[in-house]
Amino acid sequence: MKEFVYLNGKTTPAEKACVSVFDRGLTYGDGLYETMKALDGKPLFLKEHLKRLLHGARELHMDSRLLKPFVDEIKAGAIETLLRKNRLEEGETYLKLMVTRGADRASHLPTKAVLPTTVIVTKKIDTASLSRLRERGASAVTVADISPALPGVKSLNYLASVLARMEANKAGAFEALFTKDGLVTEGSSSNVFAVKDGQVITPPLAAGPSGGVLPGVIRGEVKRLAAGNKIPFSESPLSISALETADEAFLTNSIMEAVPLIKIGKKKIGNGRPGPVTRLFQRLLRPFDTGL
């Protein structure tokens, strides 16, 4: 079946979708992206993802007026149209939105008013593999010599996460956790949570893009659900030792929702099995799934 992508306002066959070799997303990693899930043809947490995208654009000093047509088309149903075109109206689908500053022959300092490049791609989610991961839990390794350049922004500068995930794969682990000065910040593609004596703890955000952790959409939802269900919740520095000695832990992102973190390196977290607080958040985050 032919695959289609959204590129600069048009639904285009994937094999014909091309961007300029001068695009700043290619030459400098100068851009942003969002990954999200669609359920039965409808994107989940769309408002939150667009809010983070526009926040990231401001942090990168992109002209938000130039992004308005892209945002308006998404609000008008561009994602749903693409899902129908790719026959992905049923089940769970991976969505990726990408925005670059655009094609520009300037050097480091961009030319003003360059038109941005806008992209949406889709693919079917392997729900069976994800279900097994949620049920059994995942392992992780820590990496101290690699760190994202702008952790507070979901930018196209993703090489740190690529290298970290390669380290995890080499060790036979699912995820890699960035660490700095003995503190855990976040995973290569996830936010991390520890549970100790019933309290959920996650590393804090920062005021600017160069510090803290990514403000994950599901991270925000966990915080909201904790408040709504009277679960003690703290945004506090999380040491490696505190995570290793937690009663339980879990990872979140928009595709996998909540996955139990059961081991770091060779050390089990808690009893090495998914814990009750993790299971509670899995149910709260996936009310349409009766398998947990």
N, C-alpha and C positions, 0 to 999 in steps of 0.2 A: 504494500500500500504506500502511495506517495505521502511523504511527510511535508508539512508546511510550517513555516515560522513567520512571525511578525517582524518586519524590518522597515523602520522609518515610515510607519503609517500604512504599509501594504502587507497583505498576506501573500507570501512568496514561497514557491517550492524550495525545500531546504537545499537542494543541490545547486540552486541558482542564487542563493542568498550570499552576498559578498559585501565586505566593507573595504574601505580604502587602506592601502598600506601606510598611509599617513595619518590614520585614525589615532588619536592620542590614547585611546584605550589599549592599542597595540604597542605604540612607541613608548608610552610612559605609565601604563596601567592607570591612566587618568580617567577614572569613572567609578560607577557604583553598580551594585546588583542587589537583587532580593530573590531569595528562594522561598517558595510557599507551596502549599498543597491545595488542590482542588478536590472537592468531593461531589461526585455526580454532576460534574460540569460547572460547579460554583466555587470560586476561590475562597479560601478560608482566611479570616483575619485580614482582608484586603485593606480596610481602612488603616489598620496599624502598620502594615507593610508600606503603604504609600506615604504615611506620615514619616516613617523612618527614612525612606528614600529621599524625601524632600528635605529632611533635616540633614542628611548626609550631603546633599547638594549644596546646602548653605555652608556647611563646614568646609567644602572644597571650593567655595566661592564660585559656584556655577550660577548662572542667571536663571532663577526659577521661572521667569516669564517664558524662557525658551523651552522649558519642560512642560509647560501648561498643556499644549496640544496632546502630548503623550499621556499625561494624567487624565485629561478629559476623555480621550479615546478609551482608556481602560475603564473609567467610570461608566462610559456609554456601552460597554460590553465587548471590547476588543478581545479580552481573554476568553470569554464564552464563545465568541465566534471562532477563534483559533481552535478551541477544544472540539467544537463541532466539526470543523474542517478536518481535524485529525482523528475523528471518531473516538473521542475520549470523553464522552458525556457521562459515562457510567464508571463507578468505582473511584479509586484514588489516583490522582495524577500529580506529577512533579511539574512545577512551573518555575521558570527563571526569567526575571526581568533584568535587563542590562541597559545602562545609560553611560555613554562616554561623552567627553566634552566635544567630540567631533573630529573630523578630518582637518588637520592644520599643519602647515609646513613650518610653522614657527618652532623655536627651540623650547627651552624650559618655560618661558613666559608665554602663555597662550594668547592668540589673537582674540580681540574682543568680538563678541556676537557671532562666534562660529556656531553653526547649527549642530545640536547634539545628535549622536547616533543612538537610536532606540531599538531594542530587540526584545522579543518574547519567544522563548522556546518551551516545549512541553515534552514529557515522556511518561510512559506508564510506570507506576511504582510497583516494585516487587513486594506486594503486601505479605506474601507468605514468609519471606525472609525477615521483614520488619516485625511480624508477629512473633517469630521465634526469638528475635533479639529482645523484644519487650518482655517476653515470658522468661527467658533464661538469664538475661543480663549480659553485660559487656565488661571487658577488661580494658585497662588503659596503662600507658607509660607516661612518665613525666619528662619534659624536655626543658633544659635551662639555658641552652645556648642559641635558641631560636625564639624570636618574638615578633608579633605583628607590628608593623610600623605605625599604624593608626588604629588601635584596637576598638576605639569608639565609633568607627565608621565602617560600614560594610563595603569596602572599596574593592576595585579589581586588582589591587596589589595583594594577591593571595598566596604568594610564593612561600611565606612562612608556614602557612597551614599545609601546603603541599608537602614541604620538607618534613614537617612534624608528623603528618600522616604516614609518610614513607618510613619514618622511624618506628611508628607504631606497628606498621605492617611487618617490618623486619623482625620485631620482637613477638609477632604473633598476636598482637593486641588490636582491639577495635579502634580506640581513640588515643590521641596524644594530648596531654594537658600541659599548657604553657605554665612555667613557674618563674618567679623572680624574687630574689632575696628570701628564699624559703617559703614564699607564698604561692598558692595556686591562683591563677587568674581565670582561665577559661580553656575549653578544649579547642582543637583545630577547627571544629565545626559545631561546637555546642557550648552551652552554659553548664556550669557544674554546681551541684547542690549537695551539701552534707546534712545529715540528720543526727542530732545528738540530744538525748533526753527529751525527745519529742519536738525539739526546735529545728526548723529548717534554716540553714545558713548558706548564703551565696555571696561571692565576692562583689564588692560595690562598684557602681558606675563612677565615672569621673566627670568633672565639669567640662573638660575639653576632649577632643578626639584622640589625643596622643597618650591618654592614660585610661585606667580602669579596664572595663570589659565591654564587649558589644552589648547594647541594650536589646537582647533577644526578644522577639515577639512572644514566644512561649515563656521566656523568663518573666516577662511582665504579667502574663496570664497566671503563672504559678503564684506570683505575689498577690494578685487580685483574689485568686481562689483561696489562698491561705487566710487572707483577711475575712473573706466571706464565710469561711468554715471555722474561724477562730483557732487556726493553727499558728502557733508562735513562729514568727518569721523574722530573720535578721539579715541585713546587708552589711556584712562585716568581713574584714580580711580573714582569709582562710589559709592556715598553714598546711604544708604537706603532711605534717604529723597529725594535725587535727582531722584531716580528711582520712588518713589511713586508720585512725582510731575511732572514726565515726561509727554510730550504730548501723547506719545504712547511708547510701548515696545514690544520686541519679543524675543523668545528663538530659538536656532538652535541646531540641531545635524544631523548626516548623514541619519537618518531614516526619521525624520519628516520635514527636511529642516527648514522652518521658521514657527513658531506658534506664533500668537499674545499673548502677556501677558497682560491680561486685569484687573487683580486684584491681590493685595498682601494682604493676610489676609482678612479683610473686606473693605479695601480701594481700590476704583476703580483707575485705571491708566487712565488719560485723561477722556474721556467720557464713559469709560467702554466698548468700542467697538474697533475692529481692526482699526488701523489708516492707512492713505494713504501711508506712507513710508513703513510700514510693508507689505501692499498689493503689493507695487512695488517690494520689494525683493522676495515675494512669486512668482511673475510672472517671475522675472529674474532667480530664482533658479529652477523653474519648467517650462521651456519653452515647454515641451511636454504635459503639463496639461492645458487644455482650460477651466477648471471649476472655475478658480478664476479671 
